[in-house]
Amino acid sequence: MRGRPLLVTNYADDQAMLKSTTQTVMAGLFLLFLVCIPLFAPGAIGGGESRIPGPTFLAGADWLKLLSELGIFAMAALGLNILSGLAGQVSLGHAFFMGLGAYTAAVLGSGPGALWGVGLPIWVWLPMAGLIPAAVGIVISPTAVRVRGLYLAIVTLGLVFIGEYVWRNLDFITGGSQSGRNFPALQVRLWREEEALLDLEASGTWLGFLNLSGEGKFYLFILALTVLFVIVAKNIQRSRVGRAFQAIRDRDVAAEIMGVDEFRYKTLAFAISSFYAGVAGALLAVEVGRTIPEQWDLLLSVEIIAIVLIGGAGSISGVLMGSAFVVLLPRLVQDFGNLLQQSAASGGVLATIFDPILSTGPGDFGVVNLSPGVAPGLGILQLNTLIYGLLIIAFLIFEPLGLYGVWVRIRNYWKGWPFTY
């Protein structure tokens, strides 16, 4: 209702996934746009130069890979949001469960060879990549749920260090620190046939007229899984289980007095979160193609935490916003750095402004280093890490609801305009 954006008159509206016709239409159009991205490429429909009108650069291989990575990180962050945003349990161990899911997929999905592999089809190894971490999460949860706050964070942090040690030493599974290992391709088979029924990583034609690249097929597969995981997470949040999670988060002692089984629901939150992390870890390993044990480190956990905090803990929309922000930030920083470099090289007023910021050579001091290993200053990865930290601090102090909170403020202001009180 215009002017009263938070007004609901019945429980069905209050619990709806999309609370208005406008939200439903906008979500449908946005999803349609995401599905059409691979079809923006020339020749995507029927060959030649025919395509769906749209931004062609998004259909390039590099952007499709980036968008696929965005979906994978969104899945991982959705799991952490269930544990931390809904159930209120602090966790720094997400990278451990992602690594466990990745190596579960590697063992079950890769063919036999120098490293362990069983060669099972995707409909076996992908669900198991989530179920095995979920089982481990259930096993360790009795220890984790006995502590709260900072102590819980330290316990989960220990999982990351344990995982790094284990992955380095199980070289018959992980391939060791130097070489790593390859991961199974996204190929759909009934069992172990030589010819796959559907190859999701090779270029080809679908339905007789859609010419899709391997990156396009992989992107659509990740998009479908991301939508599925979003729907499941949203329904968990709306269910009795989700309300129990939120009761524990808001006041665990009061929730237990009112009949909420704290131990049971905390264990369930760990299991669901670990399942999401395991599947995301397996897909991330497949997307990268070859990974080393050191990939599943504390920085990966920090990235997932940054997504939840920057986007808005406890909000599905916030997680999606945070995922887009964190995953696309390195590319935007890199493109912005290139723009600054071109502007500085062109001379004039812009060169005078940007020259103190850029560092292009050994004797050129600046904040942003465009020549890694040669010039002083912050590299792109270091700058991204610094930005993550600053944004986490800023959002925790000024806007605890993150990007979602900023969006709600803007939406409510314009819905109530000109009556802003």
Contacts in CASP RR format, 6 or more apart in sequence:
PFRMAT RR
TARGET T0000
AUTHOR 0000-0000-0000
METHOD contacts of the structure
MODEL  1
MRGRPLLVTNYADDQAMLKSTTQTVMAGLFLLFLVCIPLFAPGAIGGGES
RIPGPTFLAGADWLKLLSELGIFAMAALGLNILSGLAGQVSLGHAFFMGL
GAYTAAVLGSGPGALWGVGLPIWVWLPMAGLIPAAVGIVISPTAVRVRGL
YLAIVTLGLVFIGEYVWRNLDFITGGSQSGRNFPALQVRLWREEEALLDL
EASGTWLGFLNLSGEGKFYLFILALTVLFVIVAKNIQRSRVGRAFQAIRD
RDVAAEIMGVDEFRYKTLAFAISSFYAGVAGALLAVEVGRTIPEQWDLLL
SVEIIAIVLIGGAGSISGVLMGSAFVVLLPRLVQDFGNLLQQSAASGGVL
ATIFDPILSTGPGDFGVVNLSPGVAPGLGILQLNTLIYGLLIIAFLIFEP
LGLYGVWVRIRNYWKGWPFTY
1 7 0 8 1.000
2 415 0 8 1.000
2 416 0 8 1.000
3 415 0 8 1.000
3 416 0 8 1.000
3 419 0 8 1.000
4 415 0 8 1.000
4 416 0 8 1.000
5 411 0 8 1.000
5 412 0 8 1.000
5 415 0 8 1.000
5 416 0 8 1.000
6 412 0 8 1.000
8 14 0 8 1.000
8 19 0 8 1.000
13 19 0 8 1.000
15 238 0 8 1.000
17 231 0 8 1.000
17 234 0 8 1.000
17 235 0 8 1.000
17 238 0 8 1.000
18 24 0 8 1.000
18 27 0 8 1.000
31 227 0 8 1.000
34 223 0 8 1.000
35 220 0 8 1.000
35 223 0 8 1.000
36 52 0 8 1.000
36 54 0 8 1.000
37 58 0 8 1.000
37 59 0 8 1.000
37 64 0 8 1.000
37 67 0 8 1.000
37 219 0 8 1.000
38 44 0 8 1.000
38 59 0 8 1.000
38 64 0 8 1.000
38 212 0 8 1.000
38 213 0 8 1.000
38 215 0 8 1.000
38 216 0 8 1.000
38 217 0 8 1.000
38 219 0 8 1.000
38 220 0 8 1.000
39 45 0 8 1.000
39 51 0 8 1.000
39 52 0 8 1.000
39 59 0 8 1.000
39 210 0 8 1.000
40 51 0 8 1.000
40 52 0 8 1.000
40 53 0 8 1.000
40 54 0 8 1.000
40 55 0 8 1.000
40 56 0 8 1.000
40 58 0 8 1.000
40 59 0 8 1.000
41 51 0 8 1.000
41 56 0 8 1.000
41 59 0 8 1.000
41 60 0 8 1.000
41 213 0 8 1.000
42 48 0 8 1.000
42 49 0 8 1.000
42 50 0 8 1.000
42 51 0 8 1.000
42 56 0 8 1.000
43 49 0 8 1.000
43 50 0 8 1.000
43 51 0 8 1.000
43 211 0 8 1.000
44 50 0 8 1.000
44 51 0 8 1.000
44 52 0 8 1.000
44 59 0 8 1.000
44 210 0 8 1.000
44 211 0 8 1.000
44 212 0 8 1.000
45 51 0 8 1.000
45 52 0 8 1.000
45 209 0 8 1.000
45 210 0 8 1.000
45 211 0 8 1.000
46 209 0 8 1.000
46 210 0 8 1.000
46 211 0 8 1.000
47 211 0 8 1.000
51 59 0 8 1.000
57 63 0 8 1.000
58 64 0 8 1.000
58 67 0 8 1.000
59 216 0 8 1.000
60 213 0 8 1.000
60 215 0 8 1.000
61 213 0 8 1.000
61 215 0 8 1.000
64 213 0 8 1.000
64 215 0 8 1.000
64 216 0 8 1.000
64 218 0 8 1.000
64 219 0 8 1.000
65 215 0 8 1.000
65 219 0 8 1.000
65 287 0 8 1.000
66 327 0 8 1.000
66 328 0 8 1.000
66 331 0 8 1.000
67 219 0 8 1.000
68 215 0 8 1.000
68 218 0 8 1.000
68 219 0 8 1.000
68 222 0 8 1.000
68 287 0 8 1.000
69 284 0 8 1.000
69 287 0 8 1.000
69 327 0 8 1.000
70 323 0 8 1.000
70 324 0 8 1.000
70 327 0 8 1.000
70 328 0 8 1.000
71 222 0 8 1.000
71 223 0 8 1.000
71 226 0 8 1.000
71 323 0 8 1.000
71 327 0 8 1.000
72 222 0 8 1.000
72 280 0 8 1.000
72 281 0 8 1.000
72 283 0 8 1.000
72 284 0 8 1.000
72 287 0 8 1.000
73 280 0 8 1.000
73 284 0 8 1.000
73 303 0 8 1.000
73 304 0 8 1.000
73 307 0 8 1.000
73 323 0 8 1.000
73 326 0 8 1.000
73 327 0 8 1.000
74 226 0 8 1.000
74 229 0 8 1.000
74 230 0 8 1.000
74 307 0 8 1.000
74 319 0 8 1.000
74 320 0 8 1.000
74 323 0 8 1.000
75 225 0 8 1.000
75 226 0 8 1.000
75 229 0 8 1.000
75 276 0 8 1.000
75 279 0 8 1.000
75 280 0 8 1.000
75 283 0 8 1.000
76 94 0 8 1.000
76 98 0 8 1.000
76 276 0 8 1.000
76 277 0 8 1.000
76 278 0 8 1.000
76 280 0 8 1.000
76 281 0 8 1.000
76 284 0 8 1.000
76 304 0 8 1.000
77 304 0 8 1.000
77 307 0 8 1.000
77 308 0 8 1.000
77 319 0 8 1.000
77 322 0 8 1.000
77 323 0 8 1.000
78 229 0 8 1.000
78 230 0 8 1.000
78 233 0 8 1.000
78 276 0 8 1.000
78 316 0 8 1.000
78 319 0 8 1.000
79 233 0 8 1.000
79 272 0 8 1.000
79 273 0 8 1.000
79 275 0 8 1.000
79 276 0 8 1.000
79 277 0 8 1.000
80 91 0 8 1.000
80 94 0 8 1.000
80 273 0 8 1.000
80 276 0 8 1.000
80 277 0 8 1.000
80 304 0 8 1.000
80 305 0 8 1.000
80 307 0 8 1.000
80 308 0 8 1.000
81 233 0 8 1.000
81 308 0 8 1.000
81 313 0 8 1.000
81 314 0 8 1.000
81 315 0 8 1.000
81 316 0 8 1.000
81 319 0 8 1.000
82 233 0 8 1.000
82 236 0 8 1.000
82 237 0 8 1.000
82 245 0 8 1.000
82 269 0 8 1.000
82 272 0 8 1.000
82 273 0 8 1.000
82 276 0 8 1.000
83 89 0 8 1.000
83 91 0 8 1.000
83 269 0 8 1.000
83 270 0 8 1.000
83 272 0 8 1.000
83 273 0 8 1.000
84 90 0 8 1.000
84 91 0 8 1.000
84 305 0 8 1.000
84 308 0 8 1.000
84 313 0 8 1.000
85 249 0 8 1.000
85 308 0 8 1.000
85 313 0 8 1.000
85 314 0 8 1.000
86 236 0 8 1.000
86 237 0 8 1.000
86 242 0 8 1.000
86 245 0 8 1.000
86 246 0 8 1.000
86 249 0 8 1.000
86 269 0 8 1.000
86 314 0 8 1.000
87 245 0 8 1.000
87 246 0 8 1.000
87 248 0 8 1.000
87 249 0 8 1.000
87 265 0 8 1.000
87 266 0 8 1.000
87 269 0 8 1.000
88 245 0 8 1.000
88 248 0 8 1.000
88 249 0 8 1.000
89 144 0 8 1.000
89 145 0 8 1.000
89 152 0 8 1.000
89 266 0 8 1.000
89 269 0 8 1.000
89 270 0 8 1.000
90 149 0 8 1.000
90 150 0 8 1.000
90 152 0 8 1.000
90 153 0 8 1.000
90 156 0 8 1.000
91 152 0 8 1.000
91 153 0 8 1.000
91 156 0 8 1.000
91 273 0 8 1.000
92 153 0 8 1.000
92 156 0 8 1.000
92 157 0 8 1.000
92 158 0 8 1.000
92 160 0 8 1.000
92 298 0 8 1.000
92 301 0 8 1.000
92 302 0 8 1.000
92 305 0 8 1.000
93 156 0 8 1.000
93 157 0 8 1.000
93 158 0 8 1.000
93 159 0 8 1.000
93 160 0 8 1.000
93 301 0 8 1.000
94 273 0 8 1.000
94 277 0 8 1.000
94 300 0 8 1.000
94 301 0 8 1.000
94 304 0 8 1.000
94 305 0 8 1.000
95 160 0 8 1.000
95 296 0 8 1.000
95 297 0 8 1.000
95 298 0 8 1.000
95 300 0 8 1.000
95 301 0 8 1.000
95 304 0 8 1.000
96 159 0 8 1.000
96 160 0 8 1.000
96 162 0 8 1.000
96 163 0 8 1.000
96 296 0 8 1.000
97 133 0 8 1.000
97 136 0 8 1.000
97 137 0 8 1.000
97 159 0 8 1.000
97 273 0 8 1.000
97 274 0 8 1.000
97 277 0 8 1.000
97 278 0 8 1.000
98 277 0 8 1.000
98 278 0 8 1.000
98 280 0 8 1.000
98 281 0 8 1.000
98 284 0 8 1.000
98 296 0 8 1.000
98 300 0 8 1.000
99 163 0 8 1.000
99 167 0 8 1.000
99 278 0 8 1.000
99 281 0 8 1.000
99 285 0 8 1.000
99 296 0 8 1.000
100 132 0 8 1.000
100 133 0 8 1.000
100 136 0 8 1.000
100 278 0 8 1.000
101 129 0 8 1.000
101 130 0 8 1.000
101 132 0 8 1.000
101 133 0 8 1.000
101 277 0 8 1.000
101 278 0 8 1.000
101 279 0 8 1.000
101 281 0 8 1.000
101 282 0 8 1.000
102 129 0 8 1.000
102 183 0 8 1.000
102 278 0 8 1.000
102 281 0 8 1.000
102 282 0 8 1.000
102 284 0 8 1.000
102 285 0 8 1.000
102 291 0 8 1.000
102 296 0 8 1.000
103 167 0 8 1.000
103 170 0 8 1.000
103 173 0 8 1.000
103 174 0 8 1.000
104 125 0 8 1.000
104 128 0 8 1.000
104 129 0 8 1.000
104 130 0 8 1.000
104 132 0 8 1.000
104 133 0 8 1.000
104 278 0 8 1.000
104 282 0 8 1.000
105 125 0 8 1.000
105 126 0 8 1.000
105 128 0 8 1.000
105 129 0 8 1.000
105 183 0 8 1.000
105 184 0 8 1.000
105 281 0 8 1.000
105 282 0 8 1.000
105 285 0 8 1.000
105 286 0 8 1.000
106 115 0 8 1.000
106 116 0 8 1.000
106 117 0 8 1.000
106 173 0 8 1.000
106 174 0 8 1.000
106 181 0 8 1.000
106 183 0 8 1.000
106 184 0 8 1.000
106 285 0 8 1.000
107 116 0 8 1.000
107 117 0 8 1.000
107 118 0 8 1.000
107 173 0 8 1.000
108 117 0 8 1.000
108 118 0 8 1.000
108 119 0 8 1.000
108 120 0 8 1.000
108 124 0 8 1.000
108 125 0 8 1.000
108 128 0 8 1.000
108 129 0 8 1.000
109 117 0 8 1.000
109 118 0 8 1.000
109 119 0 8 1.000
109 120 0 8 1.000
109 121 0 8 1.000
109 122 0 8 1.000
109 124 0 8 1.000
109 125 0 8 1.000
109 184 0 8 1.000
110 116 0 8 1.000
110 117 0 8 1.000
110 118 0 8 1.000
110 119 0 8 1.000
110 181 0 8 1.000
110 182 0 8 1.000
110 183 0 8 1.000
110 184 0 8 1.000
111 117 0 8 1.000
111 118 0 8 1.000
111 119 0 8 1.000
111 184 0 8 1.000
112 118 0 8 1.000
112 119 0 8 1.000
115 172 0 8 1.000
115 173 0 8 1.000
115 174 0 8 1.000
115 175 0 8 1.000
115 181 0 8 1.000
116 172 0 8 1.000
116 173 0 8 1.000
119 125 0 8 1.000
119 184 0 8 1.000
119 192 0 8 1.000
120 192 0 8 1.000
121 188 0 8 1.000
121 189 0 8 1.000
121 190 0 8 1.000
121 191 0 8 1.000
121 192 0 8 1.000
122 184 0 8 1.000
122 186 0 8 1.000
122 187 0 8 1.000
122 188 0 8 1.000
122 189 0 8 1.000
123 188 0 8 1.000
125 184 0 8 1.000
125 282 0 8 1.000
126 279 0 8 1.000
126 282 0 8 1.000
126 283 0 8 1.000
127 279 0 8 1.000
129 278 0 8 1.000
129 279 0 8 1.000
129 281 0 8 1.000
129 282 0 8 1.000
130 274 0 8 1.000
130 275 0 8 1.000
130 276 0 8 1.000
130 277 0 8 1.000
130 278 0 8 1.000
130 279 0 8 1.000
130 282 0 8 1.000
131 275 0 8 1.000
132 278 0 8 1.000
133 274 0 8 1.000
133 275 0 8 1.000
133 277 0 8 1.000
133 278 0 8 1.000
134 271 0 8 1.000
134 272 0 8 1.000
134 274 0 8 1.000
134 275 0 8 1.000
135 271 0 8 1.000
136 274 0 8 1.000
137 270 0 8 1.000
137 271 0 8 1.000
137 274 0 8 1.000
138 267 0 8 1.000
138 270 0 8 1.000
138 271 0 8 1.000
140 159 0 8 1.000
140 270 0 8 1.000
141 266 0 8 1.000
141 267 0 8 1.000
141 270 0 8 1.000
141 271 0 8 1.000
142 263 0 8 1.000
142 267 0 8 1.000
143 155 0 8 1.000
144 152 0 8 1.000
144 155 0 8 1.000
144 156 0 8 1.000
144 266 0 8 1.000
144 270 0 8 1.000
145 262 0 8 1.000
145 263 0 8 1.000
145 266 0 8 1.000
145 267 0 8 1.000
145 270 0 8 1.000
147 155 0 8 1.000
148 252 0 8 1.000
157 298 0 8 1.000
160 296 0 8 1.000
160 297 0 8 1.000
160 298 0 8 1.000
160 301 0 8 1.000
163 296 0 8 1.000
164 293 0 8 1.000
164 294 0 8 1.000
164 296 0 8 1.000
164 297 0 8 1.000
167 174 0 8 1.000
167 176 0 8 1.000
167 293 0 8 1.000
167 296 0 8 1.000
168 174 0 8 1.000
168 176 0 8 1.000
168 177 0 8 1.000
168 293 0 8 1.000
168 294 0 8 1.000
173 181 0 8 1.000
174 180 0 8 1.000
174 181 0 8 1.000
174 292 0 8 1.000
174 293 0 8 1.000
175 181 0 8 1.000
175 293 0 8 1.000
176 292 0 8 1.000
176 293 0 8 1.000
177 292 0 8 1.000
177 293 0 8 1.000
177 294 0 8 1.000
178 292 0 8 1.000
179 292 0 8 1.000
180 290 0 8 1.000
180 291 0 8 1.000
180 292 0 8 1.000
180 293 0 8 1.000
181 290 0 8 1.000
181 291 0 8 1.000
182 289 0 8 1.000
182 290 0 8 1.000
183 282 0 8 1.000
183 285 0 8 1.000
183 286 0 8 1.000
183 288 0 8 1.000
183 289 0 8 1.000
183 290 0 8 1.000
183 291 0 8 1.000
184 286 0 8 1.000
185 199 0 8 1.000
185 200 0 8 1.000
185 201 0 8 1.000
185 286 0 8 1.000
186 199 0 8 1.000
186 200 0 8 1.000
186 201 0 8 1.000
186 217 0 8 1.000
186 218 0 8 1.000
186 221 0 8 1.000
186 286 0 8 1.000
187 196 0 8 1.000
187 198 0 8 1.000
187 199 0 8 1.000
187 200 0 8 1.000
187 201 0 8 1.000
188 196 0 8 1.000
188 197 0 8 1.000
188 198 0 8 1.000
188 199 0 8 1.000
188 200 0 8 1.000
189 196 0 8 1.000
189 197 0 8 1.000
190 197 0 8 1.000
199 217 0 8 1.000
200 214 0 8 1.000
200 217 0 8 1.000
200 218 0 8 1.000
200 221 0 8 1.000
201 214 0 8 1.000
201 217 0 8 1.000
201 218 0 8 1.000
202 214 0 8 1.000
202 217 0 8 1.000
203 211 0 8 1.000
203 212 0 8 1.000
203 213 0 8 1.000
203 214 0 8 1.000
203 217 0 8 1.000
204 211 0 8 1.000
204 212 0 8 1.000
204 213 0 8 1.000
204 214 0 8 1.000
204 217 0 8 1.000
205 211 0 8 1.000
205 212 0 8 1.000
206 212 0 8 1.000
206 217 0 8 1.000
212 220 0 8 1.000
218 287 0 8 1.000
222 283 0 8 1.000
222 287 0 8 1.000
225 279 0 8 1.000
225 283 0 8 1.000
229 276 0 8 1.000
229 279 0 8 1.000
230 316 0 8 1.000
230 320 0 8 1.000
233 276 0 8 1.000
233 316 0 8 1.000
234 316 0 8 1.000
236 242 0 8 1.000
236 272 0 8 1.000
237 314 0 8 1.000
237 316 0 8 1.000
241 265 0 8 1.000
241 268 0 8 1.000
244 255 0 8 1.000
244 260 0 8 1.000
244 261 0 8 1.000
244 265 0 8 1.000
245 265 0 8 1.000
245 269 0 8 1.000
247 254 0 8 1.000
247 255 0 8 1.000
247 258 0 8 1.000
247 260 0 8 1.000
248 255 0 8 1.000
248 260 0 8 1.000
248 262 0 8 1.000
248 265 0 8 1.000
248 266 0 8 1.000
252 262 0 8 1.000
255 262 0 8 1.000
256 262 0 8 1.000
285 291 0 8 1.000
288 295 0 8 1.000
299 385 0 8 1.000
302 388 0 8 1.000
303 326 0 8 1.000
303 388 0 8 1.000
305 392 0 8 1.000
306 322 0 8 1.000
306 326 0 8 1.000
306 388 0 8 1.000
306 389 0 8 1.000
306 391 0 8 1.000
306 392 0 8 1.000
307 319 0 8 1.000
307 322 0 8 1.000
307 323 0 8 1.000
307 325 0 8 1.000
307 326 0 8 1.000
308 314 0 8 1.000
308 319 0 8 1.000
308 322 0 8 1.000
309 392 0 8 1.000
309 395 0 8 1.000
309 396 0 8 1.000
309 402 0 8 1.000
310 322 0 8 1.000
310 325 0 8 1.000
310 326 0 8 1.000
310 388 0 8 1.000
310 391 0 8 1.000
310 392 0 8 1.000
310 395 0 8 1.000
310 402 0 8 1.000
310 403 0 8 1.000
311 318 0 8 1.000
311 319 0 8 1.000
311 321 0 8 1.000
311 322 0 8 1.000
311 325 0 8 1.000
311 395 0 8 1.000
311 402 0 8 1.000
311 403 0 8 1.000
311 404 0 8 1.000
312 318 0 8 1.000
312 319 0 8 1.000
312 321 0 8 1.000
312 322 0 8 1.000
312 395 0 8 1.000
312 400 0 8 1.000
312 401 0 8 1.000
312 402 0 8 1.000
312 403 0 8 1.000
312 404 0 8 1.000
312 405 0 8 1.000
313 400 0 8 1.000
313 401 0 8 1.000
315 401 0 8 1.000
315 404 0 8 1.000
315 405 0 8 1.000
317 404 0 8 1.000
317 407 0 8 1.000
318 402 0 8 1.000
318 403 0 8 1.000
318 404 0 8 1.000
321 403 0 8 1.000
321 404 0 8 1.000
321 407 0 8 1.000
322 403 0 8 1.000
325 403 0 8 1.000
326 388 0 8 1.000
329 384 0 8 1.000
329 387 0 8 1.000
330 380 0 8 1.000
330 381 0 8 1.000
330 384 0 8 1.000
333 380 0 8 1.000
333 383 0 8 1.000
333 384 0 8 1.000
333 387 0 8 1.000
334 380 0 8 1.000
337 358 0 8 1.000
337 368 0 8 1.000
337 370 0 8 1.000
338 370 0 8 1.000
340 354 0 8 1.000
340 357 0 8 1.000
340 358 0 8 1.000
340 368 0 8 1.000
341 358 0 8 1.000
341 360 0 8 1.000
341 370 0 8 1.000
343 350 0 8 1.000
343 351 0 8 1.000
343 354 0 8 1.000
344 350 0 8 1.000
344 351 0 8 1.000
344 354 0 8 1.000
344 355 0 8 1.000
344 358 0 8 1.000
344 360 0 8 1.000
345 351 0 8 1.000
356 366 0 8 1.000
356 367 0 8 1.000
357 366 0 8 1.000
357 367 0 8 1.000
357 368 0 8 1.000
358 364 0 8 1.000
358 366 0 8 1.000
358 367 0 8 1.000
358 368 0 8 1.000
358 370 0 8 1.000
359 365 0 8 1.000
359 366 0 8 1.000
359 367 0 8 1.000
359 368 0 8 1.000
359 369 0 8 1.000
359 370 0 8 1.000
359 371 0 8 1.000
359 375 0 8 1.000
359 376 0 8 1.000
359 377 0 8 1.000
360 370 0 8 1.000
360 371 0 8 1.000
360 375 0 8 1.000
361 371 0 8 1.000
361 374 0 8 1.000
361 375 0 8 1.000
362 374 0 8 1.000
362 375 0 8 1.000
362 376 0 8 1.000
363 375 0 8 1.000
363 376 0 8 1.000
364 375 0 8 1.000
364 376 0 8 1.000
365 376 0 8 1.000
365 377 0 8 1.000
366 376 0 8 1.000
366 377 0 8 1.000
367 377 0 8 1.000
367 378 0 8 1.000
368 377 0 8 1.000
368 378 0 8 1.000
368 379 0 8 1.000
368 383 0 8 1.000
369 375 0 8 1.000
369 376 0 8 1.000
369 377 0 8 1.000
369 378 0 8 1.000
369 379 0 8 1.000
372 379 0 8 1.000
372 380 0 8 1.000
378 386 0 8 1.000
395 402 0 8 1.000
399 405 0 8 1.000
399 406 0 8 1.000
401 408 0 8 1.000
413 420 0 8 1.000
END
